């Protein structure tokens, strides 16, 4: 019986890593955090992004989702 390969849809590449001392602006960091948060969502207590990308059973929030939440909390102005 042939084994059917599992296909994972490609992730959106919106994050740009700083190179040679470049710094990310708040807007760029916020965009990266939104992209990470959408990929590293909760699926039955497990991080869906970690499971899909690395086959890693990481509890949600994983370090990436935690970072994204902290960035978004800092970037969101309080009233």
Backbone torsions as a table, in degrees:
resi	resn	phi	psi	omega
1	UNK	NA	121.1	-179.1
2	UNK	-69.4	146.3	178.6
3	UNK	-91.3	129.5	-179.8
4	UNK	-84.0	123.8	179.7
5	UNK	-69.2	145.2	177.4
6	UNK	-88.8	128.1	178.2
7	UNK	-108.7	134.4	178.8
8	UNK	-112.1	129.4	179.7
9	UNK	-63.4	145.5	179.8
10	UNK	-65.1	146.1	178.6
11	UNK	-84.3	148.5	177.5
12	UNK	-67.0	132.3	179.5
13	UNK	-98.5	93.4	179.6
14	UNK	-118.6	-12.5	-177.0
15	UNK	-85.3	135.5	177.6
16	UNK	-119.9	122.3	179.8
17	UNK	-82.1	140.5	177.7
18	UNK	-69.7	139.9	179.9
19	UNK	-121.6	144.2	173.3
20	UNK	48.6	49.8	175.5
21	UNK	83.5	0.7	176.0
22	UNK	-64.8	151.4	176.0
23	UNK	-120.2	146.5	177.2
24	UNK	-80.6	143.4	174.9
25	UNK	-81.7	167.9	178.1
26	UNK	-60.3	-38.2	179.8
27	UNK	-63.8	-45.1	179.7
28	UNK	-63.9	-43.6	178.7
29	UNK	-62.9	-39.7	179.0
30	UNK	-65.1	-42.3	177.6
31	UNK	-61.4	-42.6	178.6
32	UNK	-63.6	-41.2	-179.2
33	UNK	-65.2	-40.6	178.6
34	UNK	-64.2	-42.1	179.0
35	UNK	-64.2	-44.3	179.3
36	UNK	-64.4	-42.0	-178.7
37	UNK	-64.1	-35.5	-179.9
38	UNK	-71.1	-32.1	-179.6
39	UNK	-82.7	-42.5	-176.6
40	UNK	-91.6	58.4	179.8
41	UNK	-90.0	164.1	-178.5
42	UNK	-80.2	135.8	174.5
43	UNK	-134.7	97.5	-179.7
44	UNK	56.4	41.9	177.8
45	UNK	84.7	-5.2	-179.6
46	UNK	-111.1	147.2	177.8
47	UNK	-74.0	118.1	-178.5
48	UNK	-65.7	-37.9	-179.7
49	UNK	-65.1	-44.7	178.8
50	UNK	-65.2	-39.3	179.9
51	UNK	-66.8	-44.8	-177.6
52	UNK	-71.9	-40.4	-174.6
53	UNK	-84.3	-39.5	-172.6
54	UNK	-123.1	3.8	-175.4
55	UNK	53.9	37.8	-178.7
56	UNK	-106.1	127.4	177.3
57	UNK	-86.2	86.9	-179.3
58	UNK	-104.8	134.6	176.8
59	UNK	-67.5	148.7	178.0
60	UNK	-92.5	133.6	3.4
61	UNK	-81.7	135.4	175.4
62	UNK	-79.6	172.6	179.7
63	UNK	-56.7	-36.9	179.7
64	UNK	-67.2	-44.5	179.1
65	UNK	-66.4	-37.5	177.9
66	UNK	-63.5	-44.2	177.9
67	UNK	-61.2	-45.1	-179.0
68	UNK	-60.7	-43.0	179.0
69	UNK	-63.0	-42.2	179.9
70	UNK	-65.6	-39.6	178.0
71	UNK	-63.5	-44.9	-178.6
72	UNK	-67.5	-34.5	176.4
73	UNK	-65.6	-39.6	-179.5
74	UNK	-73.1	-32.9	-176.8
75	UNK	-81.6	-18.9	-178.2
76	UNK	-85.3	120.3	179.5
77	UNK	-68.5	141.3	176.7
78	UNK	-92.8	147.1	-178.4
79	UNK	-100.8	NA	NA
